[in-house]
Amino acid sequence: MTDLFDTPHLLIEQPGKLLPTRAVYRILDAGGKPLAVVNEADEHTRLVVLKGMRAGSRQPGTRVLTVATAAAQDEPVLVLTTLPDGRNSEVRRPDGELVGRIQALRTTRHLRLLDDHDRPLGDVTGDLSLRRFTVAAPGGDRLAVLTKTWAGLVKELLTPSDHYRLEFAGDPAPTVRVLATLSAIVIDITLHGPV
């Protein structure tokens, strides 16, 4: 798990589906090589998906997504759980051991990354367009930049599919890499996703 996202640039992409009933993401290196897949455990009905497409109408509830390597997609290495309050997410290993937390602060464009003892590892702050997010260490040093990118004409017009690019500055700790990467998914589910 510690070296899963050990590359300076990552791409986080959703496959283009017209009306997805579960969240699915692919995490790739900068060259497009698959590193991991993230799948939501529960499927939503089409009615819930349609209701979720209206602004401000996200359905409350716990959402569980499993993270597996691209080579062994049936064997989760991490579990991302967004809690019913919509402001807190946890990242755990399959055995239940806490890796860290992603916590919404003042607004959903301000997130805090916490380690397994709730010590701050960094803050994720989005611009007003909700397209560019900066990950900064508690001292203010930039750790990474997360950018919502163009998914392509067909995907942008016909699907809720979103793409992100994560660029790390320097060599942050493995836990920071994991939480920063999965914060892209938390942001997408919270701010952009249809389900």
mmCIF file of the C-alpha atoms, coordinates in Angstrom:
data_MODEL
# 
_entry.id   MODEL 
# 
loop_
_atom_site.group_PDB 
_atom_site.id 
_atom_site.type_symbol 
_atom_site.label_atom_id 
_atom_site.label_alt_id 
_atom_site.label_comp_id 
_atom_site.label_asym_id 
_atom_site.label_entity_id 
_atom_site.label_seq_id 
_atom_site.pdbx_PDB_ins_code 
_atom_site.Cartn_x 
_atom_site.Cartn_y 
_atom_site.Cartn_z 
_atom_site.occupancy 
_atom_site.B_iso_or_equiv 
_atom_site.pdbx_formal_charge 
_atom_site.auth_seq_id 
_atom_site.auth_comp_id 
_atom_site.auth_asym_id 
_atom_site.auth_atom_id 
_atom_site.pdbx_PDB_model_num 
ATOM 1   C CA . MET A 1 1   ? 0.000   0.000  0.000   1.00 0.00 ? 1   MET A CA 1 
ATOM 2   C CA . THR A 1 2   ? 2.784   2.470  0.815   1.00 0.00 ? 2   THR A CA 1 
ATOM 3   C CA . ASP A 1 3   ? 4.157   2.487  -2.736  1.00 0.00 ? 3   ASP A CA 1 
ATOM 4   C CA . LEU A 1 4   ? 0.833   2.281  -4.595  1.00 0.00 ? 4   LEU A CA 1 
ATOM 5   C CA . PHE A 1 5   ? 0.851   5.993  -5.501  1.00 0.00 ? 5   PHE A CA 1 
ATOM 6   C CA . ASP A 1 6   ? 4.627   6.477  -5.479  1.00 0.00 ? 6   ASP A CA 1 
ATOM 7   C CA . THR A 1 7   ? 4.897   8.513  -8.672  1.00 0.00 ? 7   THR A CA 1 
ATOM 8   C CA . PRO A 1 8   ? 5.136   12.294 -9.151  1.00 0.00 ? 8   PRO A CA 1 
ATOM 9   C CA . HIS A 1 9   ? 2.001   12.549 -11.331 1.00 0.00 ? 9   HIS A CA 1 
ATOM 10  C CA . LEU A 1 10  ? -1.286  10.661 -11.101 1.00 0.00 ? 10  LEU A CA 1 
ATOM 11  C CA . LEU A 1 11  ? -4.412  10.674 -13.211 1.00 0.00 ? 11  LEU A CA 1 
ATOM 12  C CA . ILE A 1 12  ? -7.755  9.895  -11.576 1.00 0.00 ? 12  ILE A CA 1 
ATOM 13  C CA . GLU A 1 13  ? -10.448 9.123  -14.146 1.00 0.00 ? 13  GLU A CA 1 
ATOM 14  C CA . GLN A 1 14  ? -14.031 7.938  -14.252 1.00 0.00 ? 14  GLN A CA 1 
ATOM 15  C CA . PRO A 1 15  ? -15.066 5.730  -17.155 1.00 0.00 ? 15  PRO A CA 1 
ATOM 16  C CA . GLY A 1 16  ? -17.652 7.487  -19.317 1.00 0.00 ? 16  GLY A CA 1 
ATOM 17  C CA . LYS A 1 17  ? -21.132 6.126  -18.585 1.00 0.00 ? 17  LYS A CA 1 
ATOM 18  C CA . LEU A 1 18  ? -24.313 7.965  -19.426 1.00 0.00 ? 18  LEU A CA 1 
ATOM 19  C CA . LEU A 1 19  ? -26.042 7.185  -16.120 1.00 0.00 ? 19  LEU A CA 1 
ATOM 20  C CA . PRO A 1 20  ? -23.629 5.447  -13.713 1.00 0.00 ? 20  PRO A CA 1 
ATOM 21  C CA . THR A 1 21  ? -25.255 3.603  -10.813 1.00 0.00 ? 21  THR A CA 1 
ATOM 22  C CA . ARG A 1 22  ? -22.066 3.321  -8.782  1.00 0.00 ? 22  ARG A CA 1 
ATOM 23  C CA . ALA A 1 23  ? -18.885 5.343  -8.482  1.00 0.00 ? 23  ALA A CA 1 
ATOM 24  C CA . VAL A 1 24  ? -15.923 3.835  -10.363 1.00 0.00 ? 24  VAL A CA 1 
ATOM 25  C CA . TYR A 1 25  ? -12.477 5.405  -10.773 1.00 0.00 ? 25  TYR A CA 1 
ATOM 26  C CA . ARG A 1 26  ? -9.198  4.402  -12.382 1.00 0.00 ? 26  ARG A CA 1 
ATOM 27  C CA . ILE A 1 27  ? -5.922  5.722  -11.017 1.00 0.00 ? 27  ILE A CA 1 
ATOM 28  C CA . LEU A 1 28  ? -3.107  5.845  -13.575 1.00 0.00 ? 28  LEU A CA 1 
ATOM 29  C CA . ASP A 1 29  ? 0.452   7.097  -13.738 1.00 0.00 ? 29  ASP A CA 1 
ATOM 30  C CA . ALA A 1 30  ? 1.286   10.036 -16.048 1.00 0.00 ? 30  ALA A CA 1 
ATOM 31  C CA . GLY A 1 31  ? 1.893   7.642  -18.950 1.00 0.00 ? 31  GLY A CA 1 
ATOM 32  C CA . GLY A 1 32  ? -1.559  6.083  -18.622 1.00 0.00 ? 32  GLY A CA 1 
ATOM 33  C CA . LYS A 1 33  ? -0.427  2.856  -16.934 1.00 0.00 ? 33  LYS A CA 1 
ATOM 34  C CA . PRO A 1 34  ? -3.184  1.632  -14.574 1.00 0.00 ? 34  PRO A CA 1 
ATOM 35  C CA . LEU A 1 35  ? -2.128  1.588  -10.915 1.00 0.00 ? 35  LEU A CA 1 
ATOM 36  C CA . ALA A 1 36  ? -5.405  1.091  -9.068  1.00 0.00 ? 36  ALA A CA 1 
ATOM 37  C CA . VAL A 1 37  ? -9.161  0.829  -9.445  1.00 0.00 ? 37  VAL A CA 1 
ATOM 38  C CA . VAL A 1 38  ? -11.712 2.236  -7.030  1.00 0.00 ? 38  VAL A CA 1 
ATOM 39  C CA . ASN A 1 39  ? -15.219 0.748  -6.978  1.00 0.00 ? 39  ASN A CA 1 
ATOM 40  C CA . GLU A 1 40  ? -18.208 1.702  -4.889  1.00 0.00 ? 40  GLU A CA 1 
ATOM 41  C CA . ALA A 1 41  ? -19.545 -1.308 -3.011  1.00 0.00 ? 41  ALA A CA 1 
ATOM 42  C CA . ASP A 1 42  ? -23.255 -0.487 -3.312  1.00 0.00 ? 42  ASP A CA 1 
ATOM 43  C CA . GLU A 1 43  ? -25.145 0.221  -6.484  1.00 0.00 ? 43  GLU A CA 1 
ATOM 44  C CA . HIS A 1 44  ? -27.694 3.060  -6.592  1.00 0.00 ? 44  HIS A CA 1 
ATOM 45  C CA . THR A 1 45  ? -31.002 2.967  -8.389  1.00 0.00 ? 45  THR A CA 1 
ATOM 46  C CA . ARG A 1 46  ? -31.396 5.111  -11.503 1.00 0.00 ? 46  ARG A CA 1 
ATOM 47  C CA . LEU A 1 47  ? -33.959 7.232  -9.637  1.00 0.00 ? 47  LEU A CA 1 
ATOM 48  C CA . VAL A 1 48  ? -31.393 8.081  -6.949  1.00 0.00 ? 48  VAL A CA 1 
ATOM 49  C CA . VAL A 1 49  ? -28.849 8.908  -9.660  1.00 0.00 ? 49  VAL A CA 1 
ATOM 50  C CA . LEU A 1 50  ? -31.307 11.205 -11.448 1.00 0.00 ? 50  LEU A CA 1 
ATOM 51  C CA . LYS A 1 51  ? -32.178 12.970 -8.193  1.00 0.00 ? 51  LYS A CA 1 
ATOM 52  C CA . GLY A 1 52  ? -28.463 13.367 -7.444  1.00 0.00 ? 52  GLY A CA 1 
ATOM 53  C CA . MET A 1 53  ? -27.887 15.163 -10.747 1.00 0.00 ? 53  MET A CA 1 
ATOM 54  C CA . ARG A 1 54  ? -29.799 18.210 -9.495  1.00 0.00 ? 54  ARG A CA 1 
ATOM 55  C CA . ALA A 1 55  ? -27.612 20.793 -7.780  1.00 0.00 ? 55  ALA A CA 1 
ATOM 56  C CA . GLY A 1 56  ? -27.609 20.539 -3.990  1.00 0.00 ? 56  GLY A CA 1 
ATOM 57  C CA . SER A 1 57  ? -29.527 17.269 -3.896  1.00 0.00 ? 57  SER A CA 1 
ATOM 58  C CA . ARG A 1 58  ? -26.859 14.763 -2.840  1.00 0.00 ? 58  ARG A CA 1 
ATOM 59  C CA . GLN A 1 59  ? -28.278 11.786 -1.019  1.00 0.00 ? 59  GLN A CA 1 
ATOM 60  C CA . PRO A 1 60  ? -26.981 11.430 2.553   1.00 0.00 ? 60  PRO A CA 1 
ATOM 61  C CA . GLY A 1 61  ? -25.635 8.129  3.747   1.00 0.00 ? 61  GLY A CA 1 
ATOM 62  C CA . THR A 1 62  ? -22.476 6.117  4.125   1.00 0.00 ? 62  THR A CA 1 
ATOM 63  C CA . ARG A 1 63  ? -20.615 5.305  0.917   1.00 0.00 ? 63  ARG A CA 1 
ATOM 64  C CA . VAL A 1 64  ? -17.970 2.599  0.806   1.00 0.00 ? 64  VAL A CA 1 
ATOM 65  C CA . LEU A 1 65  ? -15.400 2.404  -1.994  1.00 0.00 ? 65  LEU A CA 1 
ATOM 66  C CA . THR A 1 66  ? -12.693 -0.229 -2.264  1.00 0.00 ? 66  THR A CA 1 
ATOM 67  C CA . VAL A 1 67  ? -9.254  0.483  -3.672  1.00 0.00 ? 67  VAL A CA 1 
ATOM 68  C CA . ALA A 1 68  ? -7.449  -2.404 -5.369  1.00 0.00 ? 68  ALA A CA 1 
ATOM 69  C CA . THR A 1 69  ? -4.304  -2.583 -7.440  1.00 0.00 ? 69  THR A CA 1 
ATOM 70  C CA . ALA A 1 70  ? -4.797  -2.807 -11.189 1.00 0.00 ? 70  ALA A CA 1 
ATOM 71  C CA . ALA A 1 71  ? -3.118  -6.242 -11.140 1.00 0.00 ? 71  ALA A CA 1 
ATOM 72  C CA . ALA A 1 72  ? -5.349  -7.746 -8.426  1.00 0.00 ? 72  ALA A CA 1 
ATOM 73  C CA . GLN A 1 73  ? -8.716  -5.997 -8.746  1.00 0.00 ? 73  GLN A CA 1 
ATOM 74  C CA . ASP A 1 74  ? -10.539 -8.521 -6.541  1.00 0.00 ? 74  ASP A CA 1 
ATOM 75  C CA . GLU A 1 75  ? -8.244  -7.918 -3.555  1.00 0.00 ? 75  GLU A CA 1 
ATOM 76  C CA . PRO A 1 76  ? -8.821  -4.515 -1.914  1.00 0.00 ? 76  PRO A CA 1 
ATOM 77  C CA . VAL A 1 77  ? -5.792  -2.845 -0.346  1.00 0.00 ? 77  VAL A CA 1 
ATOM 78  C CA . LEU A 1 78  ? -7.704  0.165  1.029   1.00 0.00 ? 78  LEU A CA 1 
ATOM 79  C CA . VAL A 1 79  ? -11.290 1.042  1.885   1.00 0.00 ? 79  VAL A CA 1 
ATOM 80  C CA . LEU A 1 80  ? -12.556 4.639  1.560   1.00 0.00 ? 80  LEU A CA 1 
ATOM 81  C CA . THR A 1 81  ? -15.705 5.342  3.558   1.00 0.00 ? 81  THR A CA 1 
ATOM 82  C CA . THR A 1 82  ? -17.547 8.639  3.298   1.00 0.00 ? 82  THR A CA 1 
ATOM 83  C CA . LEU A 1 83  ? -19.642 9.037  6.432   1.00 0.00 ? 83  LEU A CA 1 
ATOM 84  C CA . PRO A 1 84  ? -23.329 10.062 6.488   1.00 0.00 ? 84  PRO A CA 1 
ATOM 85  C CA . ASP A 1 85  ? -22.586 13.621 7.618   1.00 0.00 ? 85  ASP A CA 1 
ATOM 86  C CA . GLY A 1 86  ? -20.961 14.252 4.233   1.00 0.00 ? 86  GLY A CA 1 
ATOM 87  C CA . ARG A 1 87  ? -18.044 16.041 5.893   1.00 0.00 ? 87  ARG A CA 1 
ATOM 88  C CA . ASN A 1 88  ? -15.860 13.158 7.037   1.00 0.00 ? 88  ASN A CA 1 
ATOM 89  C CA . SER A 1 89  ? -14.211 10.262 5.239   1.00 0.00 ? 89  SER A CA 1 
ATOM 90  C CA . GLU A 1 90  ? -11.990 7.485  6.528   1.00 0.00 ? 90  GLU A CA 1 
ATOM 91  C CA . VAL A 1 91  ? -9.324  5.456  4.777   1.00 0.00 ? 91  VAL A CA 1 
ATOM 92  C CA . ARG A 1 92  ? -8.694  2.027  6.272   1.00 0.00 ? 92  ARG A CA 1 
ATOM 93  C CA . ARG A 1 93  ? -6.875  -1.130 5.360   1.00 0.00 ? 93  ARG A CA 1 
ATOM 94  C CA . PRO A 1 94  ? -9.121  -4.156 4.680   1.00 0.00 ? 94  PRO A CA 1 
ATOM 95  C CA . ASP A 1 95  ? -8.436  -5.442 8.210   1.00 0.00 ? 95  ASP A CA 1 
ATOM 96  C CA . GLY A 1 96  ? -9.977  -2.226 9.623   1.00 0.00 ? 96  GLY A CA 1 
ATOM 97  C CA . GLU A 1 97  ? -6.734  -0.481 10.605  1.00 0.00 ? 97  GLU A CA 1 
ATOM 98  C CA . LEU A 1 98  ? -7.115  3.274  10.170  1.00 0.00 ? 98  LEU A CA 1 
ATOM 99  C CA . VAL A 1 99  ? -4.731  4.887  7.655   1.00 0.00 ? 99  VAL A CA 1 
ATOM 100 C CA . GLY A 1 100 ? -6.117  8.415  7.969   1.00 0.00 ? 100 GLY A CA 1 
ATOM 101 C CA . ARG A 1 101 ? -9.072  10.734 7.588   1.00 0.00 ? 101 ARG A CA 1 
ATOM 102 C CA . ILE A 1 102 ? -10.221 13.376 5.124   1.00 0.00 ? 102 ILE A CA 1 
ATOM 103 C CA . GLN A 1 103 ? -12.300 16.011 6.874   1.00 0.00 ? 103 GLN A CA 1 
ATOM 104 C CA . ALA A 1 104 ? -14.256 18.908 5.353   1.00 0.00 ? 104 ALA A CA 1 
ATOM 105 C CA . LEU A 1 105 ? -13.594 22.142 7.213   1.00 0.00 ? 105 LEU A CA 1 
ATOM 106 C CA . ARG A 1 106 ? -15.476 25.412 6.722   1.00 0.00 ? 106 ARG A CA 1 
ATOM 107 C CA . THR A 1 107 ? -16.800 24.519 3.270   1.00 0.00 ? 107 THR A CA 1 
ATOM 108 C CA . THR A 1 108 ? -16.514 21.471 1.053   1.00 0.00 ? 108 THR A CA 1 
ATOM 109 C CA . ARG A 1 109 ? -13.649 23.142 -0.827  1.00 0.00 ? 109 ARG A CA 1 
ATOM 110 C CA . HIS A 1 110 ? -11.512 23.095 2.333   1.00 0.00 ? 110 HIS A CA 1 
ATOM 111 C CA . LEU A 1 111 ? -10.384 19.644 3.469   1.00 0.00 ? 111 LEU A CA 1 
ATOM 112 C CA . ARG A 1 112 ? -7.943  18.527 6.149   1.00 0.00 ? 112 ARG A CA 1 
ATOM 113 C CA . LEU A 1 113 ? -5.851  15.368 5.841   1.00 0.00 ? 113 LEU A CA 1 
ATOM 114 C CA . LEU A 1 114 ? -5.351  13.633 9.204   1.00 0.00 ? 114 LEU A CA 1 
ATOM 115 C CA . ASP A 1 115 ? -3.177  10.660 10.108  1.00 0.00 ? 115 ASP A CA 1 
ATOM 116 C CA . ASP A 1 116 ? -4.345  7.619  12.087  1.00 0.00 ? 116 ASP A CA 1 
ATOM 117 C CA . HIS A 1 117 ? -3.982  9.607  15.355  1.00 0.00 ? 117 HIS A CA 1 
ATOM 118 C CA . ASP A 1 118 ? -5.919  12.635 14.012  1.00 0.00 ? 118 ASP A CA 1 
ATOM 119 C CA . ARG A 1 119 ? -2.759  14.734 13.626  1.00 0.00 ? 119 ARG A CA 1 
ATOM 120 C CA . PRO A 1 120 ? -2.913  17.161 10.672  1.00 0.00 ? 120 PRO A CA 1 
ATOM 121 C CA . LEU A 1 121 ? -0.833  16.119 7.651   1.00 0.00 ? 121 LEU A CA 1 
ATOM 122 C CA . GLY A 1 122 ? -2.042  18.833 5.323   1.00 0.00 ? 122 GLY A CA 1 
ATOM 123 C CA . ASP A 1 123 ? -4.901  20.927 4.008   1.00 0.00 ? 123 ASP A CA 1 
ATOM 124 C CA . VAL A 1 124 ? -6.574  20.724 0.614   1.00 0.00 ? 124 VAL A CA 1 
ATOM 125 C CA . THR A 1 125 ? -7.926  24.101 -0.514  1.00 0.00 ? 125 THR A CA 1 
ATOM 126 C CA . GLY A 1 126 ? -9.908  24.613 -3.698  1.00 0.00 ? 126 GLY A CA 1 
ATOM 127 C CA . ASP A 1 127 ? -10.257 27.743 -5.763  1.00 0.00 ? 127 ASP A CA 1 
ATOM 128 C CA . LEU A 1 128 ? -13.700 29.247 -6.289  1.00 0.00 ? 128 LEU A CA 1 
ATOM 129 C CA . SER A 1 129 ? -14.202 27.381 -9.567  1.00 0.00 ? 129 SER A CA 1 
ATOM 130 C CA . LEU A 1 130 ? -13.680 24.068 -7.732  1.00 0.00 ? 130 LEU A CA 1 
ATOM 131 C CA . ARG A 1 131 ? -11.283 22.981 -10.485 1.00 0.00 ? 131 ARG A CA 1 
ATOM 132 C CA . ARG A 1 132 ? -7.877  23.499 -8.831  1.00 0.00 ? 132 ARG A CA 1 
ATOM 133 C CA . PHE A 1 133 ? -6.980  22.352 -5.345  1.00 0.00 ? 133 PHE A CA 1 
ATOM 134 C CA . THR A 1 134 ? -3.705  22.921 -3.526  1.00 0.00 ? 134 THR A CA 1 
ATOM 135 C CA . VAL A 1 135 ? -2.471  20.417 -0.934  1.00 0.00 ? 135 VAL A CA 1 
ATOM 136 C CA . ALA A 1 136 ? -0.290  22.158 1.643   1.00 0.00 ? 136 ALA A CA 1 
ATOM 137 C CA . ALA A 1 137 ? 1.590   20.875 4.699   1.00 0.00 ? 137 ALA A CA 1 
ATOM 138 C CA . PRO A 1 138 ? 0.635   22.279 8.131   1.00 0.00 ? 138 PRO A CA 1 
ATOM 139 C CA . GLY A 1 139 ? 3.567   24.719 7.790   1.00 0.00 ? 139 GLY A CA 1 
ATOM 140 C CA . GLY A 1 140 ? 2.252   25.985 4.451   1.00 0.00 ? 140 GLY A CA 1 
ATOM 141 C CA . ASP A 1 141 ? 4.683   24.220 2.094   1.00 0.00 ? 141 ASP A CA 1 
ATOM 142 C CA . ARG A 1 142 ? 2.983   22.970 -1.069  1.00 0.00 ? 142 ARG A CA 1 
ATOM 143 C CA . LEU A 1 143 ? 2.751   19.171 -1.225  1.00 0.00 ? 143 LEU A CA 1 
ATOM 144 C CA . ALA A 1 144 ? 0.653   18.735 -4.360  1.00 0.00 ? 144 ALA A CA 1 
ATOM 145 C CA . VAL A 1 145 ? -1.762  20.307 -6.809  1.00 0.00 ? 145 VAL A CA 1 
ATOM 146 C CA . LEU A 1 146 ? -4.989  18.586 -7.846  1.00 0.00 ? 146 LEU A CA 1 
ATOM 147 C CA . THR A 1 147 ? -6.639  19.838 -11.036 1.00 0.00 ? 147 THR A CA 1 
ATOM 148 C CA . LYS A 1 148 ? -9.971  18.858 -12.555 1.00 0.00 ? 148 LYS A CA 1 
ATOM 149 C CA . THR A 1 149 ? -9.093  18.352 -16.221 1.00 0.00 ? 149 THR A CA 1 
ATOM 150 C CA . TRP A 1 150 ? -10.956 18.108 -19.515 1.00 0.00 ? 150 TRP A CA 1 
ATOM 151 C CA . ALA A 1 151 ? -12.438 14.613 -19.944 1.00 0.00 ? 151 ALA A CA 1 
ATOM 152 C CA . GLY A 1 152 ? -13.100 14.998 -23.661 1.00 0.00 ? 152 GLY A CA 1 
ATOM 153 C CA . LEU A 1 153 ? -16.027 16.412 -25.618 1.00 0.00 ? 153 LEU A CA 1 
ATOM 154 C CA . VAL A 1 154 ? -18.273 13.335 -25.511 1.00 0.00 ? 154 VAL A CA 1 
ATOM 155 C CA . LYS A 1 155 ? -17.660 12.645 -21.819 1.00 0.00 ? 155 LYS A CA 1 
ATOM 156 C CA . GLU A 1 156 ? -18.100 16.289 -20.823 1.00 0.00 ? 156 GLU A CA 1 
ATOM 157 C CA . LEU A 1 157 ? -21.349 16.718 -22.767 1.00 0.00 ? 157 LEU A CA 1 
ATOM 158 C CA . LEU A 1 158 ? -23.036 13.349 -22.288 1.00 0.00 ? 158 LEU A CA 1 
ATOM 159 C CA . THR A 1 159 ? -21.756 11.868 -19.044 1.00 0.00 ? 159 THR A CA 1 
ATOM 160 C CA . PRO A 1 160 ? -20.981 12.945 -15.471 1.00 0.00 ? 160 PRO A CA 1 
ATOM 161 C CA . SER A 1 161 ? -17.470 11.499 -15.919 1.00 0.00 ? 161 SER A CA 1 
ATOM 162 C CA . ASP A 1 162 ? -14.688 13.636 -14.438 1.00 0.00 ? 162 ASP A CA 1 
ATOM 163 C CA . HIS A 1 163 ? -10.912 13.494 -14.731 1.00 0.00 ? 163 HIS A CA 1 
ATOM 164 C CA . TYR A 1 164 ? -8.267  14.834 -12.353 1.00 0.00 ? 164 TYR A CA 1 
ATOM 165 C CA . ARG A 1 165 ? -4.509  15.281 -12.450 1.00 0.00 ? 165 ARG A CA 1 
ATOM 166 C CA . LEU A 1 166 ? -2.524  15.160 -9.217  1.00 0.00 ? 166 LEU A CA 1 
ATOM 167 C CA . GLU A 1 167 ? 1.028   16.504 -9.248  1.00 0.00 ? 167 GLU A CA 1 
ATOM 168 C CA . PHE A 1 168 ? 3.151   16.004 -6.147  1.00 0.00 ? 168 PHE A CA 1 
ATOM 169 C CA . ALA A 1 169 ? 5.838   18.509 -5.166  1.00 0.00 ? 169 ALA A CA 1 
ATOM 170 C CA . GLY A 1 170 ? 8.901   16.773 -3.776  1.00 0.00 ? 170 GLY A CA 1 
ATOM 171 C CA . ASP A 1 171 ? 8.438   13.448 -2.048  1.00 0.00 ? 171 ASP A CA 1 
ATOM 172 C CA . PRO A 1 172 ? 5.616   13.571 0.525   1.00 0.00 ? 172 PRO A CA 1 
ATOM 173 C CA . ALA A 1 173 ? 5.104   10.754 3.033   1.00 0.00 ? 173 ALA A CA 1 
ATOM 174 C CA . PRO A 1 174 ? 3.200   7.683  1.772   1.00 0.00 ? 174 PRO A CA 1 
ATOM 175 C CA . THR A 1 175 ? 0.164   8.471  3.950   1.00 0.00 ? 175 THR A CA 1 
ATOM 176 C CA . VAL A 1 176 ? -0.018  11.984 2.480   1.00 0.00 ? 176 VAL A CA 1 
ATOM 177 C CA . ARG A 1 177 ? 0.149   10.482 -1.027  1.00 0.00 ? 177 ARG A CA 1 
ATOM 178 C CA . VAL A 1 178 ? -2.702  8.082  -0.285  1.00 0.00 ? 178 VAL A CA 1 
ATOM 179 C CA . LEU A 1 179 ? -4.918  10.707 1.368   1.00 0.00 ? 179 LEU A CA 1 
ATOM 180 C CA . ALA A 1 180 ? -4.220  13.346 -1.302  1.00 0.00 ? 180 ALA A CA 1 
ATOM 181 C CA . THR A 1 181 ? -5.047  10.846 -4.051  1.00 0.00 ? 181 THR A CA 1 
ATOM 182 C CA . LEU A 1 182 ? -8.262  9.699  -2.410  1.00 0.00 ? 182 LEU A CA 1 
ATOM 183 C CA . SER A 1 183 ? -9.232  13.309 -1.637  1.00 0.00 ? 183 SER A CA 1 
ATOM 184 C CA . ALA A 1 184 ? -9.781  13.673 -5.408  1.00 0.00 ? 184 ALA A CA 1 
ATOM 185 C CA . ILE A 1 185 ? -12.464 11.003 -5.152  1.00 0.00 ? 185 ILE A CA 1 
ATOM 186 C CA . VAL A 1 186 ? -13.998 12.584 -2.040  1.00 0.00 ? 186 VAL A CA 1 
ATOM 187 C CA . ILE A 1 187 ? -14.084 15.950 -3.855  1.00 0.00 ? 187 ILE A CA 1 
ATOM 188 C CA . ASP A 1 188 ? -15.639 14.385 -6.936  1.00 0.00 ? 188 ASP A CA 1 
ATOM 189 C CA . ILE A 1 189 ? -18.318 12.540 -4.974  1.00 0.00 ? 189 ILE A CA 1 
ATOM 190 C CA . THR A 1 190 ? -19.093 15.595 -2.843  1.00 0.00 ? 190 THR A CA 1 
ATOM 191 C CA . LEU A 1 191 ? -18.951 18.346 -5.453  1.00 0.00 ? 191 LEU A CA 1 
ATOM 192 C CA . HIS A 1 192 ? -19.221 16.886 -8.953  1.00 0.00 ? 192 HIS A CA 1 
ATOM 193 C CA . GLY A 1 193 ? -20.531 13.329 -8.898  1.00 0.00 ? 193 GLY A CA 1 
ATOM 194 C CA . PRO A 1 194 ? -24.070 12.407 -9.890  1.00 0.00 ? 194 PRO A CA 1 
ATOM 195 C CA . VAL A 1 195 ? -24.405 9.644  -7.300  1.00 0.00 ? 195 VAL A CA 1 
# 
